[in-house]
Amino acid sequence: MDVRRATQRYRGGDRGTGIQSLHAFSFGPHYDPDNLRFGALIACNEERLAPGAGFDEHPHSHTEIVTWVVEGELTHRDSTGHETVVRAGDVQRLSSAAGVRHVERNDGSAPLTFVQMWLAPLEPGGDPSYEIVHGIADSTPYAVPEAGAMLHVRRLAAGERTAVPDGPYVYVHVVRGEVGLDDERLGPGDAARITDAKDLEAVGVTEAELLMWEMQP
């Protein structure tokens, strides 16, 4: 198990325009050849957008993009005609396939924080698609078959335990609260990269929210 602390993330964004970014993997100018991906996961970005801030229209291709809003509201528009508002508890997925363009903004009056995760598809190309699941229930897995991956969302009470999925690659990201995992204690923004996970449990030290990716080789 390889634990990466929130303080080890690469700092990006543009504070002058109200954007603060923290990158768990190599991203843009932050190039580290030893930190390009884990399983299918190639990015796990924590984004903080001030009211009125956002990312203007930009392209993506050959990437499965999954977004989890922590607080605030994210306005999404893309070149296939989708326009939605993503709120805390919603899972949003944009399959960029052979190519798509989108805009992401904080059009609300409160700060916005979201975690955006990019996964490499098993096969390139295809037609872009979009999906949003509003208010996904705790413990409900969300499949991304295009990347051979499954997202597990867990919200734990203090002292509550949850099984970590068994699998060749498991990525555990702490959204909020504190969690015990094996002999490690993880706080907000911390993550664990687990190879050949088997019979592991996470326990809420406090109330906590976890995102766990189960991925195939």
Backbone torsions as a table, in degrees:
resi	resn	phi	psi	omega
1	MET	NA	127.0	-178.1
2	ASP	-110.8	109.1	-178.6
3	VAL	-92.4	129.4	176.5
4	ARG	-117.8	123.2	-177.1
5	ARG	-84.1	155.2	178.6
6	ALA	-57.1	-34.4	-178.5
7	THR	-70.1	-14.2	179.3
8	GLN	-89.0	-4.9	-177.9
9	ARG	-70.1	151.0	176.2
10	TYR	-76.1	132.5	-179.9
11	ARG	-90.5	129.5	179.9
12	GLY	-137.1	-154.6	-179.3
13	GLY	85.1	-162.8	-178.0
14	ASP	-149.3	96.7	-176.0
15	ARG	-59.3	-30.5	-179.9
16	GLY	-63.5	-26.1	178.5
17	THR	-104.9	8.7	176.3
18	GLY	84.6	21.4	-178.9
19	ILE	-117.3	123.2	172.6
20	GLN	-121.0	129.2	-176.6
21	SER	-128.2	142.3	172.8
22	LEU	-126.2	124.9	-173.5
23	HIS	-112.6	128.2	178.9
24	ALA	-82.8	-23.8	-179.2
25	PHE	-123.5	168.1	174.4
26	SER	-48.9	134.2	-175.7
27	PHE	-156.0	123.6	178.0
28	GLY	57.6	-125.0	-178.1
29	PRO	-73.1	-11.4	-179.2
30	HIS	-89.9	83.8	-175.2
31	TYR	-102.7	122.3	176.1
32	ASP	-133.2	107.6	-176.2
33	PRO	-61.8	-17.5	178.6
34	ASP	-93.7	5.4	-177.7
35	ASN	-140.4	53.9	-176.8
36	LEU	-90.7	-33.6	-177.1
37	ARG	-167.5	165.8	171.0
38	PHE	-140.6	115.4	-170.4
39	GLY	59.1	-132.0	178.2
40	ALA	-82.1	-12.2	-172.1
41	LEU	-79.7	123.6	-179.6
42	ILE	-117.1	-7.8	175.4
43	ALA	-157.3	142.2	169.3
44	CYS	-142.0	97.3	-172.1
45	ASN	-108.7	130.7	169.9
46	GLU	-97.9	120.3	-176.0
47	GLU	-113.9	133.9	175.2
48	ARG	-122.0	119.8	-177.8
49	LEU	-117.8	126.3	174.1
50	ALA	-70.7	159.1	176.6
51	PRO	-52.4	129.9	-179.7
52	GLY	88.4	-10.6	-179.0
53	ALA	-87.7	163.3	177.3
54	GLY	171.8	-179.0	179.3
55	PHE	-105.5	116.2	179.1
56	ASP	-65.2	172.4	-174.5
57	GLU	-54.8	130.0	-179.0
58	HIS	-149.6	157.3	-174.6
59	PRO	-93.4	155.4	169.2
60	HIS	-139.2	154.1	171.5
61	SER	-154.6	153.1	175.5
62	HIS	51.8	43.4	-179.9
63	THR	-145.8	136.3	170.5
64	GLU	-95.6	118.5	-173.6
65	ILE	-111.6	116.2	-178.8
66	VAL	-116.3	129.9	-174.0
67	THR	-122.0	136.3	178.5
68	TRP	-126.6	115.6	-180.0
69	VAL	-83.2	130.6	178.9
70	VAL	-90.2	-47.2	175.9
71	GLU	-154.6	151.3	-178.0
72	GLY	91.4	-165.6	-178.1
73	GLU	-134.1	131.7	-179.5
74	LEU	-106.7	122.4	175.0
75	THR	-92.0	125.8	-178.9
76	HIS	-118.1	132.9	171.5
77	ARG	-136.5	139.2	178.7
78	ASP	-137.7	170.1	-172.8
79	SER	-74.5	-5.1	174.9
80	THR	-94.1	3.3	173.4
81	GLY	100.3	3.1	179.1
82	HIS	-82.9	136.5	173.8
83	GLU	-140.8	115.0	-176.0
84	THR	-139.7	163.5	170.7
85	VAL	-113.7	123.7	-177.0
86	VAL	-104.3	127.7	-176.5
87	ARG	-118.9	170.1	179.5
88	ALA	-55.1	132.7	-178.6
89	GLY	94.3	-8.5	177.4
90	ASP	-91.6	144.7	169.8
91	VAL	-107.4	124.6	177.6
92	GLN	-115.2	136.5	176.0
93	ARG	-132.2	129.0	173.3
94	LEU	-116.7	113.7	175.3
95	SER	-91.4	105.2	-172.5
96	SER	-76.3	-23.1	174.4
97	ALA	47.9	-128.9	-175.8
98	ALA	-74.4	-10.3	176.0
99	GLY	150.7	135.6	176.9
100	VAL	-155.6	156.2	175.9
101	ARG	-120.1	145.4	178.1
102	HIS	-149.7	165.1	178.2
103	VAL	-122.7	138.5	176.1
104	GLU	-130.9	123.6	-174.7
105	ARG	-142.2	157.7	168.4
106	ASN	-102.1	94.7	179.2
107	ASP	-90.1	3.3	-179.0
108	GLY	-88.8	-175.9	-178.1
109	SER	-100.2	-3.7	-178.9
110	ALA	-114.4	157.6	176.5
111	PRO	-59.8	151.9	-179.6
112	LEU	-121.2	132.5	172.6
113	THR	-128.1	130.4	175.4
114	PHE	-144.6	155.2	175.6
115	VAL	-107.5	125.4	179.7
116	GLN	-119.9	128.2	-175.0
117	MET	-119.8	130.4	179.6
118	TRP	-108.7	135.8	177.9
119	LEU	-125.5	144.3	177.4
120	ALA	-80.7	132.2	179.6
121	PRO	-73.7	158.3	177.0
122	LEU	-69.4	-34.3	179.4
123	GLU	-132.0	138.1	178.8
124	PRO	-76.6	168.5	174.0
125	GLY	81.9	-163.2	-178.4
126	GLY	94.5	-175.6	-179.4
127	ASP	-99.7	139.0	178.3
128	PRO	-65.3	151.9	177.7
129	SER	-145.6	164.3	-176.0
130	TYR	-141.8	143.6	178.3
131	GLU	-150.8	144.0	172.1
132	ILE	-135.2	132.2	175.2
133	VAL	-110.2	113.5	-177.6
134	HIS	-81.6	129.7	173.5
135	GLY	57.8	54.0	-178.0
136	ILE	-60.9	136.6	-177.0
137	ALA	-73.4	151.6	177.4
138	ASP	-58.8	140.9	178.1
139	SER	70.8	6.6	177.6
140	THR	-85.4	115.1	180.0
141	PRO	-72.3	146.8	177.9
142	TYR	-120.5	116.2	-175.0
143	ALA	-87.4	139.1	169.9
144	VAL	-122.6	78.5	-173.8
145	PRO	-62.5	-27.1	-180.0
146	GLU	-61.1	-24.0	179.8
147	ALA	-112.7	4.8	-177.2
148	GLY	61.5	40.9	-172.8
149	ALA	-134.6	157.4	177.9
150	MET	-136.5	129.4	177.3
151	LEU	-98.3	130.4	175.7
152	HIS	-114.1	122.8	177.7
153	VAL	-102.1	126.2	178.4
154	ARG	-130.2	133.8	173.6
155	ARG	-117.6	116.0	-171.9
156	LEU	-109.1	141.1	167.0
157	ALA	-81.9	162.3	176.1
158	ALA	-59.0	128.2	-179.3
159	GLY	87.5	-10.8	-179.7
160	GLU	-77.9	143.2	-178.9
161	ARG	-111.0	152.6	174.0
162	THR	-143.6	144.7	176.9
163	ALA	-73.5	137.9	170.2
164	VAL	-85.7	132.7	-177.8
165	PRO	-57.0	139.7	170.5
166	ASP	-74.8	142.7	177.0
167	GLY	170.1	164.5	179.7
168	PRO	-60.8	-39.4	178.5
169	TYR	-134.9	124.8	175.6
170	VAL	-131.3	129.6	179.3
171	TYR	-117.2	121.8	-178.6
172	VAL	-112.2	120.8	179.0
173	HIS	-118.4	127.6	178.3
174	VAL	-89.0	115.5	179.4
175	VAL	-79.1	-47.5	179.9
176	ARG	-151.9	157.4	179.9
177	GLY	81.6	-170.6	179.9
178	GLU	-125.3	143.1	-174.0
179	VAL	-135.4	140.9	170.2
180	GLY	-96.9	131.4	-179.1
181	LEU	-138.1	112.1	-172.9
182	ASP	57.4	-121.5	178.8
183	ASP	-101.6	11.2	-176.4
184	GLU	-105.3	151.3	173.5
185	ARG	-116.2	121.6	-174.5
186	LEU	-112.5	137.7	178.1
187	GLY	-113.8	-174.7	-177.6
188	PRO	-55.9	129.4	179.6
189	GLY	86.4	-11.7	176.3
190	ASP	-75.5	155.3	179.7
191	ALA	-144.7	154.6	175.5
192	ALA	-125.2	131.2	175.8
193	ARG	-105.6	113.5	-171.8
194	ILE	-115.3	124.3	176.9
195	THR	-101.0	133.7	-179.4
196	ASP	55.0	51.6	180.0
197	ALA	-65.1	135.7	177.7
198	LYS	-155.9	128.7	173.2
199	ASP	57.4	38.3	176.7
200	LEU	-100.0	151.4	175.4
201	GLU	-129.6	148.6	170.0
202	ALA	-112.8	142.9	-179.6
203	VAL	-127.9	137.4	178.0
204	GLY	-73.5	115.1	172.2
205	VAL	-73.1	-39.9	169.8
206	THR	-125.5	-176.5	167.0
207	GLU	-57.8	138.2	-173.0
208	ALA	-150.3	159.3	175.7
209	GLU	-130.7	129.5	-176.0
210	LEU	-123.5	145.3	166.7
211	LEU	-116.2	123.2	-177.9
212	MET	-124.1	121.6	177.9
213	TRP	-98.6	126.8	173.8
214	GLU	-105.5	119.3	-172.4
215	MET	-131.8	147.4	177.4
216	GLN	-89.2	160.8	178.7
217	PRO	-69.3	NA	NA
